[in-house]
């Protein structure tokens, strides 16, 4: 340990960053507890916060000089507002990890055990943050009511943006015939649109494309890559699967998918040769699925009430928006008919 003249500012640095880290943890803890109602993550934050508090010793608090600290008046425009809850969480993870790095480095001058503890805390926050990304996507998924599946059209990006302006919550890019370079370009552009409007972006079938463009998830059918393979290599990506009957639904749920498609409810040219699953299957999904599910197949504003009467609270559409004269207006109409998230 160094002289008092050297250690006094070190104590101030440790005191300030213990406060900073504990404050960031409290912000995260409250979101996990009251926003997501995620007991495990809230408990992790609380435990870390108390471990830091145990090191916040009297000699560190006594070194505080708030009245002469020039940092109390320093700020940036980015600190004055946040775009959404995700930005709040991201900012506080960054604040927490920066503070822990400072604690680790200056802690080496104070107590070697403290420095080691700070390093371990920092690693724990990396694990917490990596798990948060999927949790954030799952939260958005829970809140989503209107899901758009694209089809190949000339003005693809324009139509998708109009639908997003109307309130679409999820966009799935579905393209079976284009060359990979074109798929990559379109997926990049659609993903950017979804981020701009705060919607989830899903890629149909192609895990490689989803990873390449930073998508939020992958959707597969019954004959595409197996769900466990997507889960193994997809990291924090959401995984959805189409189902057409109770047996396929049970299989998808056993594979721990994040959501399922239920349909086609009505016959649709999007699935040529596929018999309609009907409203009875919608009712079955309503009774049996613990994960979010989206009724799909020939649904439009006119027949939606009947689908809702069977138990649907979320829907996925293709032609109803992709071929609509005014996709934004149609999306707004569909959203007004759907129940708000709980």
N, C-alpha and C positions, 0 to 999 in steps of 0.2 A: 504494500500500500504506500502511496506517495505522501508528500507533505500536505499539510492542511491547505496551503495556498493552491496546490494542484487539485486536491480532492474536493474542495468546495464547489467549483464549477462542474466537476464530474457528478457530485451528488445532485446538483440542480438538473443536470441532463437526465440522470436516472429517474429523479422525481417526476420531471415533465413527461418522460416517455412511459413511465408506469401509469400516469394519469391518462395519457393518450391511448395506450393499449386497452386499459380498462374501460374507457369511454366507448371505444370502437366495439369492444366485446359486448357492452350493454346494448348498443344499437342493434347488433346482430342477434343477440339473445331475444330482444323484444320482438323482432320480426319473426324469428323462428317460433317463438311462443305464441304470439297473438296473430301474426299474419298467416303463417303456414300451419300453426298448431302442431309443430314438429317437436315432440318431447325430447327425442334423442339429441338433436342439434342444439336445442335450447339448453339442455343439461350440459353438453360439452362446453358451450360458451360460459355458462355459469361456473363450471368447475375451473376453467382456465382463469376466469376473472378472480375467483377466490384464491387461486394459487399465486397470482400476481399480487394480490392484496397482502398476502402473508409476507412478501418480500418488501412491501412498502414501509420500511422501518422508520422510526422517529427521526433518526439523523438525516434521512433523505428528505422528509417533509420539512424539517427545520431549515434546510438549505434553500427553500423556495423564496424567490424574490420577485413576486408578480409585479409589484409596482415599478420595478426598473427593467422588466423584461421587454426588449424592443419587439419581440415576436407577437405580442398581444395586439399590435396595430397592423400587422402585415396580413394581407388577404389577397385573393385572386378572384376574378369574375366567376370562375367555375365553382367556387365555394359558396356563392350566393344563391344558387338554385340547382335542383336536380331534375332531370327529365322524367324520371319515374322511379319506382321502388328499386328496380334493378340497378339503377345508377347509384342510389343510396347504399345498397349492399356492397357494390363493387368498390365504391369510395372508401367504405369502412374496412373492407378487407385490405385494401392498399395501405390505409392508415395504420392498421394493426400490424401488418408485416413489416412496414418501415420502422415502427416503434420498437418491435421486437429485435430487429437487426441492430438498432442503436443500443438497446439494452444489452445485447450479447457482446458488442464490441467494448463499450465503456464498462460493462460489468466485469471484464477481465482485470480492470484496475481496482475493482471494489471487492469482489468475492468470486473466486473461480467456480464455485458451485452455482452461484447465481448465473454466470455466463453460460454454463452448461445447461441450466434449466431454461434460459431464454432461447437457446438453440433448439431445444426439444419443443418448446411452445411454438416456435416458428414453423417447425415441420408439421405440428398438429394442425396449424391453421391452413397450411397448404392442402392437407388431406380434407379438411373441412370445406375449403373453397372448391376443390375438385368435385366433391360430392354435391356442392351447392348448385353447380351448373345444371345437373340433371334435375335436381329438386326444383329449380326455378322453371325449367321447361315443364315439369309435371304440374306445377302450380298454374302456369298458363294454360296447359291442357285441361285442367279441371275447370277453369273459367270459360273455356271456349265453347261456343254454341254453333257457329257456322263455319263449315269446312269446305273449301273449294278444291276440287280436283280438276286440273287443267286438261285440255285436249288440244291437239295441234291446230292452230289457226294462224293466219298471217299476222294479225295484230295482237299477238299473244300478250306482250308486256303491257300494252295499253289497256286491254280488257282486264287483266289481273289487277293493275293499279286502280282502275275504276271500281272493281269489286272490293278492293281493300279500303278505298275511300267510303264505300257503303257499309263497312263494318265487318268484313270477313276476318275471322280470327286465325285461321290456318289455311295455308296454301300447299297443296301437294303437286309437285311437278311430275306429270306423267307423259312420257314420250317413249314410244316403243320402236320407232323406225329411223330416227335421225342419226347421223354419224356422231361419234363420241365428241368430236370437237365442237359441234353445234350444240349438243346436249350440255356440255360444260359451259359454253357461253350463255345459253339461255338460263341455266341453273344459277350461274353467278348473278345475272341481272335480276332474276326473280327473287333470289335470296336477299339482294340489296334492297329491293322494294319492300319485302316483308320486314326487314329490320327497320326501315324508315317508318313503317306504319305500326310497328310493335306486334306483328303477327308471327306465328311459328311457320317455319319453312321446312317442308318434308319432301324427300325425293322418293319417287316410286322405284322400288326394286334395286336400284344401283347404289350399293354401299360405297363404292369407290368414288362416284360422283358426289355423294353426300359429304364424304370426308373432304374431298378436294375443295368444295365451295363453302365449307363451314356450315352445313345445314343443321337443323335442329333434330332431324330424325329421318328414319327410313320406313317406308311402308311396303309390305310384301304380301303376295297372294299365297295360296295354298301350294303352289308348285314352284315358287321362287326359292331363293336361299333360305335354309332353315333358320328359324328365329334364334336358336342358340348361337349360330355362327355370327349373326348380326350383333348379338349381345356381346359376344367374345371380342370382336374386333371394332365394334362401334363406340366403345367407351361410354361417354355420357349421352349418346344419341338416344332419342325416343325410338321405340319400335312399335309399329302398328301392323295389324294383319286383317285382311278381308276374311269374313266368314259368311257362309250361306245357309248354315243349318246348326242345330244344337250340338252335334258331334264336333264340328269344326270350331265352334265357340269354346267347348270344353277343352279341346286340344290347345287352342290359343291361350286360354287362361292358365292351363297347366304349364305352359312355356313362359309364363310371367310377362306377357306383352304389356305395354303401357296403355294401349287402347285397342279397340277393335272396330271394324266396319261391319255393319249388319245389313245384309241385303243380297241382291237387289230387291227392294220392297215391291217395286213395280217393274214390269218388263221395260228394258231400255236398250237402245242401239249401242250404247257404250259397252254392253256385255252381250254381244250377239250370240244367240243359241243358249243363253243361260236363262233357265226358268225363274220366274219371280219367286222369291222366298215368302213374300206375303206378310200381312200384318200379324199373323200368328207368331212368326219368328221374331218380330219386333217385340211382341208381348213377352216372349220367352226371354229375350235379352234383358228386358226391363226387370224381370224377376230374378235373373241368374247372374248378371255381370257385375262384379264389384269394381271394375275399372271403367273409365269413360268409354262410351260407345256411341257411334254415329250411324244413324239410319241413312241408307244411301240407295239410290236407284230410282230414277224417274220422279223424284220429289220436286214439287214446285209450290208456289204460294197457294194455289187452289186446293191441292190435295194434302197439304201439310197438316191441317187440323185433324184429319183422320189418322195420320201417322202419330200425331201427338196423343190422340185418344187411346192408341195402343200402348203408349208408355214412353215414346221418344221425347227426349229433351234436347238432343243434339242431332244435327243433320249434316250430311255431306252432299254436295250437289256438283254436277258437271254442266250439262247443257243449260240448266236453268239460269246460270250466270254467264257461261262462256258464249252462249248464243243469244243472250238477252239484248234487246235493242238498247237498253240503258242498264248496264250491270250495276252501277252504283245505286240506282233507284230500286232495283230488284233486291239487292243485298239489304238495303235499309228496310224494305218491306218484310223480308224474311226475318230479320233481326227483331222487328217489332212483334212478330208472331211467336218468337221463341221466348221461353222464360228466362229471366235474368239469372246469372250465376248466384249460387247460395253464398 
